[in-house]
Each structure stands twice: as structure tokens, then as C-alpha cells.
């Protein structure tokens, strides 16, 4: 059901950009594009472009948000209360330079360097589990950018966490399902920045069990195609993460936020929707009681079925994060692929979720509290579907709960 999109134009002046051909040009038309587009599952990372070429540079591109920006804006500590907290990340293919890339990123921003985990180094370290992907295979399909975004974001948010990267053999359903199972044996928090539109409908419930891990925080990106339910974010066993555009104030703190949607530079927007089969074609999935009971839920149009999203964080590629990869140097990357590892990192900072069968319930128990900033403006509606989105919380951020931004964005760790 996903359609190709034309990137809408805006002029970015005075910017020096290294193009794919290795030359440089000043100025150009700003946009964003997917870094990986093929396969049954695709990643949801969007990289900034100029004149259709990746915006690559020797230093973080102008306007990229930094680890310090997120900690200030979202009022987050930099470390978990214990040095033994682990976050697992599920991705496809192999990135054979990821630890070196992570440490280049860390050095740039003054973060602790990471070592490979070993028998003597078991906390605040990095571990890679490759489930059969050929060495270096992530570069050609673009998953090296996704892997770098995920690993660097988790480390930026939880700077003393152990990170376990589980690499699926490829981005087919069976491969990523196996990686999701392995990740849940490595950590209680699992970040998944990928999804499928439509294909999952033909599988019935055969794959659902792989993202159903009680007492685990299974964090999943909602997608980047605007209104429309993606899989596995649409499962009622996951924590579906939507996207916002975060604007900083003059001092670098929290300024404002709106639901991320189409604007002058691109036609992308956070995924949101109802798992009732009307858009995705997937089998209907019932909402958990803690979600159905929240004020505003009846206005979403989801009825008794699962609604995306549960929570949100920055995702607009215009306000994206700087990401370092050996193959591209510095990029500016957004998408809900940024929002998911960011939220996974926040769960790690609190590290008090294991008593909840499905930790999404913790978010709903704090609706309206100071633990979340209520995002009240913005829309993800790209007018793709014949639904009545105007002024409804299905496609628009409103006061209280809405599908694009869920219960809101973090304001400290109290709601996690």
C-alpha cells in the first residue's frame, strides 16, 4: 500500500554538501529520503538530502540535534541508576564498522567510549550478535545508516547502558523474527526501527509471537508514511513510537513540539492508525484495556481495536540527529527510526518496567501527568486515505491522547 512520494522543495542556502559522486555544491533543494527501501521489512530511517543526494559532511550537518539537546529538552539524566542495564537493538544485515563508528560519534560529543563486551567487561559495553549476515552486508541496502542511528541514539540517551546489537541475516520476515526472539534473551528492552505495510496481512497471526514478550519493553517505530498502521508496531504487545518535530528555544532547551507530518521539504510523517484492517489489510487486533480506557480514545475511530501510537519523540528529518558511518561520514537522520531507540533509552534510564506484563501500560498510567509533554498541534495526514481526519485525534495532535503522538513526549523519566 505504500506509494512512492515526491519530495516537496525548499531552498537551503549557503550549505556545503558532499554529494554521492564525491563533489561538493553550495545551496540546493532540501529534502529527505529512505536509506533502505526493499525487502519484506524496511527500516524507517530518513536521511536529509540536497538535490536528491544524501547530505554528507566531514562534521555533523548544521541543525542536527545532539545528545545534550535531547537530555536538556526531554529533561533526562545521562545514566541509568545501575551500570547493568542492557538495551538490545534488532536490525538487518551486518555493519562491520559499527563499534568504531559509535566511538567516533562518542568522541565528537564527549560520551563515554565503548568497548566490546568480554568475560571481564560485562557492563557499559557493546556486543554484536550476527545471525548469519555476510560481513559488511548492511552498506549496499542502506541498513548501515539504520544500525548507526539505533546504536548511537541508545548510547546518547543511556550513556552507561550495555548495548547488544542483534543482526538478522537479511530483512525478510523470518530473519527479523528470529532476531527479535534472540534480542529478548539478551535484554529486557528491545528497540526495533523497522516495519511492514500490507505484507503482514497475508501472514495472519503467524509472526505475532516474536514481538510478544511479556515483561519486556518491546519498542517499535510507527513508520514514516503518515496515517496508516505498520507492523509490528500495531501489535498490542509492543510500545508503538510516533514522531514529532522538536524545536529548541534560544538557550537550547525545550521550545515546542508538533506532530511530525508533511511540510515544505518532504511529504513524510509519523505513522498512526487503527489495527482494524481498514488501511493495513492486516487482521484486526484488539486494544489492551489500559489503552481503551484513556480519555479521547473513543474519538480516534479505532473502536475496540489497537491504536498507534503509545508515545512519541523527535523524528522529523529537518530536526534529525547527526549520525556517523564509515561509508557516509556524518549524516542528518530522522524518521521514527530515531524516535524508537530514543524511547528505548528512556526506558533504560528509569529501568523499572519488568513488573508490568506489557510496559506500555506504564505510559497510560501517567496520561496528563507532568511526566509527559502533551503535543497539541500538527498532523500526519497526507490525504492518502478517505477518512475524516480533520480535527480528529486519528491524524492530528490534540489536547490529551491522540494517535500521532500517543500520551506525549518525555518530560523526565517518571512516566516510564
N, C-alpha and C positions, 0 to 999 in steps of 0.2 A: 503494500500500500504506500510505501514511501516514494515520493516523487522527487525528481531532480529539481533543484532550486537555482534560480538566478540570483546572484549576489547583487544586491542593490548598491548603488555607487555613492561614495562621498569622497571628497578630495582631502588627502592627507599631505600637507605641505611641509617642506623642509626636512623630510625624513630620509636618511641614507639606508638603503635596503640592499642586502646581498641576495640576488635572485638565484633561481635554481641553476642557471648557467654559470654562476660564479662571478658575474659582473655586478656593478652597483649602479643605482639610479636614484635621483632625488625626486621626491614627490610621487604622485601616483594615486590610483583608485584603491581605497581601503576596502577590505572585505574579510571573509573567513571561509575556510573550507575544512572538510573532514580530512583527517590524516589517515584513516583506514575505512574503506568503503565496501569491501567484498566479503563474502562468507555468510554462513548462517547466522552467526553473531558478529556484530561490528562494534568497534569501540566508539564512544561518544565524545572523543576529543575533537575540538575545533581549533585550528591554528590560524592566527591572523595572517592576512596576505596583503600584498600591494600589487596591483595589476595582475592578479591571479597567481602570483608566485609567493611562496612562503616568505614571511618577514623574518629573515635570518640575520643575525648580527654577532659581532665579537663580544658584545656585552648585552645585558638584559635590555630589551626594547623599551623605549620610553612609555611610561604609563603602566608598565607591568606591576602588579601588586606583589609585595614582598612578604616573607614570614612575619616581620614586625607589623606590617599593615593589618594582617589578619588577627594577630594577638591583641592589638590595640582596638580595632574596630569591633571585634566579637568578644572582647573582654575575657581573654583566655589566658590561663597560665601556660608556661612553656613546657612543663614536665608533669608526668603522671605522678601520683603520690608514692608509687613503688617503682623501682627500676626493673621489675619483672613483667611489665605489661607487654603483650605481643599483639601486633596487628598483622593479619595475613592479607595479601593482595593477590587477586586472581587476574591473570592476563594470558594472552595467547602468544605463541612463538617465543624465541629466545633472544634476549638482549645481553650479549656477552661483554658489554662495557658498562653495565648499569651501576655497579658499585663505584667505579672510577667517576662516572658522571654524577652520581649522588655526592661524592666528596668534592667535586668541582663546584657543584651547587652550594654545598655546605660551607666551603671556604669563602665563597662570594658573600654569603650572608651571615657569616660568623656563627654558624651552627656547629655542634659537636661533630667531629669526623666519625665515620662508621667503619668498623672492622668486620670481617667475616666472622660469623659465629663459629665457635670451636668447643672442644671439651673444656677448655679453661675460660672461654669468653662466651657467656650464655645470656647476658642481658645487654641492652642498648647496643645491639649488634645487628648485622644483616645476614640473612640466609636465603639462598636461592634453591628452589626445588624444581628441576626441569623434568617434565613428564614425557620426554621424548621429542621435543622440538629440536631441529637441527641448529647447531651453534650459529648464532648471528642471524637467524632467520626472521627476526622481527623487523629489520630495516626495510626490506622491499615492500611489505604490505603496510608499513607505517606504524606498526604496533610498538616500535621502539619509543616513539613520542608518547604514546599512551602509558607505557611502562614507566618512563621517566617522570611523567606528570603524576602518576599514582604514588610512586616511591618517594619522590621529592616532596610532595604535598603532605603525606603522612609524617615524614621526618620534620617538616617545617612546623607542623602543629604539635606533635608529641615528640619532643626532642630527646627524650630518654627511652623511647619505646624500642623494643626489638621488632624488626620488620622481617617478615617471611614472604618472599615473592614466589608464588606458585605459577609456573609457566605451563600452560596447556600445549599439547603437541601442535595444535592449529586452532582456528576459530570456528570449528564445527561444533554442533550441539553436544555430541558425545564427549568430545575432548574437554570442553569447558565445564561440562557437568562433572567429569571426573576430577578436574582441578578444583572445583568448588567443594567436592567431598574431601579432598586431601587438605585443603585450606582449613576446613573446620576441625581437623585433627591437630592442626598446628596452633590455632588461636581461637579465642572466643569472639574476636571482632574480625570480620571478613569484608573487605572492600571489593566491589565488583563494578567496573566502569564500562559496561558493555550491555548490549541488548539486541532484541529482535522485534521487528514489526511483522505481524502476519504469519510468518513461518510456524510459530509456536502453535497456532490454531490447529494445524494438521496433526500435532502430536498428542492431542488430548492432555491428560494429566501425567503422561509417562515420565516427564522430566521434572515435575514439580518437587519431588522429594529431595532433589540435590540442593535446593535452596530453602529447605525446611529443616532447620537445625535449632530445636528448642534450646533456650538459654544461651544462644549465640546472637550477637548483633550482626545480622546479615544485611549490609548496607549496599544499596544498588542505585545506579544512576537512572533517572527517569527518562532520558532521551532528549533529543535536540530538535525534534520536528514539530514542536508546538503541541496543541491539543491532540491527544491520541495516546492510547495506553501501550507501553512497551513491556516486554517480558525479559527477565524475570522480575522487574520492579513491581509489576502488577500482582504478584503473588501476595497473599495476606500474611505470609510468614516472613516477609522482608521489611526493611526500612527503606522506603522509596524516597529518594532525594531529588527535589526540584531545584530550579536555578533562579537566581536574582541577578540584578545589576547593582553592585555595591559601589557607592560614591563616597569618597573620603572628604572630610572637611579640611579647612585650610591648615590645620595643625596635624593632619594625617590620621585623625580619629574617625569615628563613625559619623558620616554625614547623612546619607539617606539610602534607601533601597527600594527597588520596584521589581515586580515580576519580570523576568527576562523574556523578551519577545522580539518580534521583527522591528527593525529600525532602519535608519538611512544607510547603514553599512552592510546589513545582512538580513536574510529572511528566516533566520533560525529562531528558536525559542524553546523554553523548557517544556518537556513533556508533561502532560497531565491528562486525566481522563478517568473513565469508569470501566472496570473489568466486567462489563455486561455483554461483550461481544458485538456491540453496535458499531464500533470503529475498528477494533483489532481483529475481529473474526475469531478470537480465542474463546474457549469455553468460559462461561460466567464463573466468577469467583466471589464467594460471599465475603462481606466485610466483617472484621472482628468487632465484637461488641463495643470495645473501647473506642473504635472509630465511629461507629454509627451513632453513638450517644453524644458526640460533640456538637455543640451549637453550630448552626449553618450547614451541617451535613445534608439535611433534607433538601437544601436549596441547590446542591451540586448536580442533581439529576441522576445520581448513582443508585438511589433507592436502597436496597439491602446489599448491593454488590460493592466490592472493594473499590476505593477511590485512590488515585495517585494525586497528591503526594502526602507524605507524613511530615517532612521537614524540608528546609531549603538552605542554600548557601550560595555564595557568588559563583556565577557560571558564564556570564556574558563575555565572549572573547575580547570585547573592547576594554573590559576591566579584568582581563585574564592574568594569569601568573606567568612569570618568567620561568622557563624550563630549559635545562641544559641536556643536550645529547651530543655524543661524539659525531654523529652523522650530520647534524644540522647546526651545531653550536647553540646559540641562545635563540629561543622562540618565545612568542607570547601565545599562551594556550588557555582556552576556556572550554565551555561545554559542561554538561552535568557530569562529565568525567572528572572535572575539577571539584565539583561540589561533593561527590561521594567520598573520596579519600579525605577531604576536609572534615566531613561529619564523622567519618570513622575515627579520625584523630581526636575529635572532641569526645566521643565515647571512651576512648582510651584515657584521656585526661581525667575523666570522672572515675572510670573503672568500677562502676557499681551497678552493673546490669545483669549479672549472672543469675540473680534471684527471680528475674522476670522470664516467664516462659517465652514470650515474644517481646523483646525490649522496645519495640515501637510503642508499647503501652505506656512506657515511662514518659514519652513525649506528650501523649494526650492527657496524662495526669497533671501536666503543668500548663495546659492551654490558658492563655490570658494572664499568666504569671510573668514576673519580671525576668524570668529565665529565658524568655524568647522575645524578640522584637517582632511585632505584628506588621507584616508587609501589607500595605493597604492600597497600593497603586500598581499599575502596569498590567499588561495582558500578554498571553502567549498565543492568542488567536490569530492564525494566518488565513482565516476564512477558507480552510480546506474542506470543512465538513458542514453539511446543512443542519447545524444545531443552533439553538438560540443562545449564543454566548454573551450577547451584550448585557452588561450589568449583573451577570450571574457569577457565582464563585466557581463555576466549572472552568472558565478560561481567564478569569480576572482576579487579581488580588483585591480583597475587600477587608473590611474590619472583621476580625475573627478568622476562623478557619476558612481556607479556600484550597482548591485543588492545585494550582500552580505552586504555592509556597507552603502548603500544609499548615502546621502550627506556628510557623515563622522561622526566623534565623537565630542562631545562638547569641545570647547575651550572658556570657559566663557558661559554666558547666552544670548549673543546678538542675536543668531540665533533662539531663541525660543519665 
